[in-house]
Amino acid sequence: MPTNDILRERVAQRLYKELETLAEYAANQQPIASRANADEPADSTQPSDNEVYRQYILALANAVLMASPALFDAHALQVSQQQGRQATIEQIAAVRKAVLLRLSVGEYVVVASTLSAATIALTAAAEPEPVSSEHDEPSAGVGRFDGITKKYLSLLLASNRVGAQRLVLEEAESGTDVRDLYLHVLQPAQREVGNLWHSSTITVAQEHYCTAATASLMAQLQPYFQRTPRNGHRLLAACVAGDLHTLGLQMVADFLEYEGWEVCYLGASTPLDSIRRMAAEQGVDLLLTAASMPHHVPLLSELVAALRRDAITRHVKVLVGGRPFAQDAALWESTGADAWASNAEEAVAVVQGLFAQEKKPAQASSAITA
């Protein structure tokens, strides 16, 4: 392992180990609660100062370990949506003081550039542009489903799960391709739910309600997928331990099943060794996995390394996805994966490319049936 990689790993492990101490010191340097109006009652739903700084240190450790300053940038920008840009810059300064106190000069140099990059990104960040306007030209597919998406999301936020699901099921019953409903209704709606949660517009309970309703709807949509001849390939889909966000993974698995793949779906929070053993036992050709948060990315790296060490699973292609990989376009390569995709439609194209030269003889054609 190169010297720089060894140093990065050592610094990251120290940040993980001293997480609580560093968070407490940073909180003492720059209390977050002190900005609140003293005449207003404390909001018990807001995280404590220590927890806010704990998330900063965790994001910093992940960014250092993966050599990806963009991961910390993304965390800081997310916090700034709730705390404000200037407050976030001050909080990063408090983190800087904490690590400067605890780390050696050489170790501090490793993290300083990441902290500085985040501060620069926050300083330079422009106000978010509106998603669309009356003069915008809708992209293909979006205009057709825009009204359905808005109504679906509105019904979910009003806790009307039955109405929201019925809206989409009626589209499927009328002959609308389920893949279009996934891509242009469910996916953008869930993305907006995530944005609303990140900005504290909705609660964790509301986010869970919307996500559970969408997961239930996806199960109800299964009968509307067209049957497709099998292509002779098998895939395993699983999230690593601690990752409970499976909707994106399920969408990709469903799209590939439509394309003729045999799917073994394990779902959320699966131990690394269980994934590796199942891949070997099932004789899979492809592993689908994802990271919903930056701290899941190192686990993906461990998973890929474990597959590569085992002669039985060494051949397995690995496709990754998730928000951290969208935040850093080069991050997927550092995990050792074979490719990444940002959505289910893109994943199908990427997988077709990965297996273009590996068509198995004596298998049914993968062409879509009429």
Solvent accessible surface area in square Angstrom, and as a share of the most:
residue,aa,sasa,rsa
1,M,150,0.67
2,P,88,0.56
3,T,110,0.64
4,N,111,0.57
5,D,44,0.23
6,I,88,0.45
7,L,47,0.23
8,R,55,0.20
9,E,69,0.31
10,R,133,0.49
11,V,0,0.00
12,A,0,0.00
13,Q,91,0.41
14,R,75,0.27
15,L,0,0.00
16,Y,61,0.23
17,K,177,0.75
18,E,27,0.12
19,L,16,0.08
20,E,108,0.48
21,T,63,0.36
22,L,1,0.00
23,A,1,0.00
24,E,92,0.41
25,Y,65,0.25
26,A,0,0.00
27,A,8,0.06
28,N,106,0.54
29,Q,70,0.31
30,Q,50,0.22
31,P,56,0.36
32,I,18,0.09
33,A,70,0.54
34,S,83,0.54
35,R,98,0.36
36,A,67,0.52
37,N,84,0.43
38,A,105,0.82
39,D,133,0.69
40,E,108,0.49
41,P,124,0.78
42,A,105,0.82
43,D,79,0.41
44,S,113,0.73
45,T,110,0.64
46,Q,95,0.42
47,P,74,0.46
48,S,68,0.44
49,D,29,0.15
50,N,67,0.34
51,E,62,0.28
52,V,15,0.09
53,Y,0,0.00
54,R,75,0.27
55,Q,60,0.27
56,Y,0,0.00
57,I,0,0.00
58,L,28,0.14
59,A,7,0.05
60,L,0,0.00
61,A,0,0.00
62,N,3,0.01
63,A,1,0.01
64,V,5,0.03
65,L,36,0.18
66,M,17,0.08
67,A,59,0.46
68,S,1,0.01
69,P,59,0.37
70,A,28,0.22
71,L,0,0.00
72,F,0,0.00
73,D,29,0.15
74,A,16,0.12
75,H,29,0.13
76,A,0,0.00
77,L,66,0.33
78,Q,42,0.19
79,V,17,0.09
80,S,19,0.12
81,Q,120,0.53
82,Q,81,0.36
83,Q,58,0.26
84,G,31,0.30
85,R,88,0.32
86,Q,114,0.50
87,A,11,0.09
88,T,0,0.00
89,I,34,0.17
90,E,57,0.25
91,Q,0,0.00
92,I,1,0.01
93,A,44,0.34
94,A,3,0.02
95,V,0,0.00
96,R,64,0.23
97,K,104,0.44
98,A,0,0.00
99,V,0,0.00
100,L,100,0.50
101,L,109,0.54
102,R,91,0.33
103,L,13,0.06
104,S,58,0.37
105,V,121,0.69
106,G,40,0.39
107,E,12,0.06
108,Y,34,0.13
109,V,96,0.55
110,V,29,0.17
111,V,0,0.00
112,A,20,0.15
113,S,74,0.48
114,T,6,0.04
115,L,0,0.00
116,S,41,0.27
117,A,35,0.27
118,A,0,0.00
119,T,38,0.22
120,I,117,0.59
121,A,31,0.24
122,L,1,0.00
123,T,93,0.54
124,A,80,0.62
125,A,30,0.23
126,A,87,0.68
127,E,130,0.59
128,P,121,0.76
129,E,154,0.69
130,P,114,0.72
131,V,156,0.90
132,S,75,0.48
133,S,61,0.39
134,E,159,0.71
135,H,159,0.71
136,D,71,0.37
137,E,158,0.71
138,P,82,0.52
139,S,70,0.45
140,A,101,0.79
141,G,28,0.26
142,V,68,0.39
143,G,42,0.40
144,R,133,0.49
145,F,10,0.04
146,D,57,0.30
147,G,50,0.48
148,I,23,0.12
149,T,16,0.10
150,K,130,0.55
151,K,114,0.48
152,Y,0,0.00
153,L,24,0.12
154,S,68,0.44
155,L,37,0.19
156,L,2,0.01
157,L,59,0.29
158,A,73,0.57
159,S,77,0.49
160,N,62,0.32
161,R,103,0.38
162,V,102,0.59
163,G,22,0.21
164,A,0,0.00
165,Q,9,0.04
166,R,103,0.38
167,L,32,0.16
168,V,0,0.00
169,L,14,0.07
170,E,89,0.40
171,E,35,0.16
172,A,6,0.05
173,E,96,0.43
174,S,89,0.58
175,G,64,0.61
176,T,23,0.13
177,D,47,0.24
178,V,4,0.02
179,R,64,0.23
180,D,49,0.26
181,L,0,0.00
182,Y,0,0.00
183,L,18,0.09
184,H,45,0.20
185,V,0,0.00
186,L,0,0.00
187,Q,34,0.15
188,P,39,0.25
189,A,1,0.00
190,Q,30,0.13
191,R,127,0.46
192,E,67,0.30
193,V,0,0.00
194,G,15,0.14
195,N,67,0.34
196,L,31,0.16
197,W,87,0.31
198,H,15,0.07
199,S,41,0.26
200,S,61,0.39
201,T,90,0.52
202,I,13,0.07
203,T,78,0.46
204,V,77,0.44
205,A,73,0.57
206,Q,73,0.32
207,E,21,0.09
208,H,111,0.50
209,Y,73,0.28
210,C,1,0.00
211,T,32,0.19
212,A,63,0.49
213,A,1,0.00
214,T,0,0.00
215,A,46,0.35
216,S,44,0.29
217,L,0,0.00
218,M,3,0.01
219,A,66,0.51
220,Q,70,0.31
221,L,0,0.00
222,Q,68,0.30
223,P,107,0.68
224,Y,80,0.31
225,F,28,0.12
226,Q,89,0.39
227,R,178,0.65
228,T,6,0.03
229,P,42,0.27
230,R,52,0.19
231,N,24,0.13
232,G,24,0.23
233,H,12,0.05
234,R,85,0.31
235,L,0,0.00
236,L,0,0.00
237,A,0,0.00
238,A,0,0.00
239,C,0,0.00
240,V,2,0.01
241,A,44,0.34
242,G,51,0.49
243,D,1,0.00
244,L,128,0.64
245,H,103,0.46
246,T,29,0.17
247,L,21,0.10
248,G,46,0.44
249,L,9,0.05
250,Q,44,0.19
251,M,7,0.03
252,V,23,0.13
253,A,1,0.00
254,D,6,0.03
255,F,7,0.03
256,L,1,0.01
257,E,63,0.28
258,Y,9,0.03
259,E,30,0.14
260,G,0,0.00
261,W,10,0.03
262,E,69,0.31
263,V,39,0.22
264,C,23,0.14
265,Y,79,0.30
266,L,55,0.28
267,G,6,0.06
268,A,42,0.32
269,S,44,0.28
270,T,15,0.09
271,P,77,0.49
272,L,48,0.24
273,D,60,0.31
274,S,50,0.33
275,I,0,0.00
276,R,52,0.19
277,R,140,0.51
278,M,54,0.24
279,A,2,0.01
280,A,27,0.21
281,E,131,0.59
282,Q,66,0.29
283,G,48,0.46
284,V,0,0.00
285,D,19,0.10
286,L,0,0.00
287,L,0,0.00
288,L,3,0.02
289,T,3,0.02
290,A,15,0.12
291,A,0,0.00
292,S,22,0.14
293,M,56,0.25
294,P,20,0.13
295,H,70,0.31
296,H,7,0.03
297,V,0,0.00
298,P,18,0.11
299,L,56,0.28
300,L,0,0.00
301,S,28,0.18
302,E,91,0.41
303,L,0,0.00
304,V,3,0.02
305,A,42,0.33
306,A,5,0.04
307,L,0,0.00
308,R,69,0.25
309,R,173,0.63
310,D,30,0.15
311,A,77,0.60
312,I,113,0.57
313,T,1,0.00
314,R,129,0.47
315,H,107,0.48
316,V,1,0.01
317,K,46,0.19
318,V,0,0.00
319,L,7,0.04
320,V,3,0.01
321,G,12,0.11
322,G,32,0.31
323,R,95,0.35
324,P,0,0.00
325,F,0,0.00
326,A,69,0.54
327,Q,58,0.26
328,D,26,0.14
329,A,79,0.61
330,A,61,0.47
331,L,4,0.02
332,W,55,0.19
333,E,106,0.47
334,S,65,0.42
335,T,5,0.03
336,G,39,0.38
337,A,10,0.08
338,D,49,0.25
339,A,12,0.09
340,W,52,0.18
341,A,8,0.07
342,S,62,0.40
343,N,45,0.23
344,A,1,0.01
345,E,105,0.47
346,E,66,0.29
347,A,0,0.00
348,V,18,0.10
349,A,63,0.49
350,V,36,0.21
351,V,2,0.01
352,Q,102,0.45
353,G,54,0.52
354,L,43,0.21
355,F,15,0.06
356,A,47,0.37
357,Q,168,0.75
358,E,75,0.34
359,K,171,0.72
360,K,83,0.35
361,P,114,0.72
362,A,112,0.87
363,Q,93,0.41
364,A,56,0.43
365,S,76,0.49
366,S,54,0.35
367,A,66,0.51
368,I,72,0.37
369,T,59,0.34
370,A,148,1.15
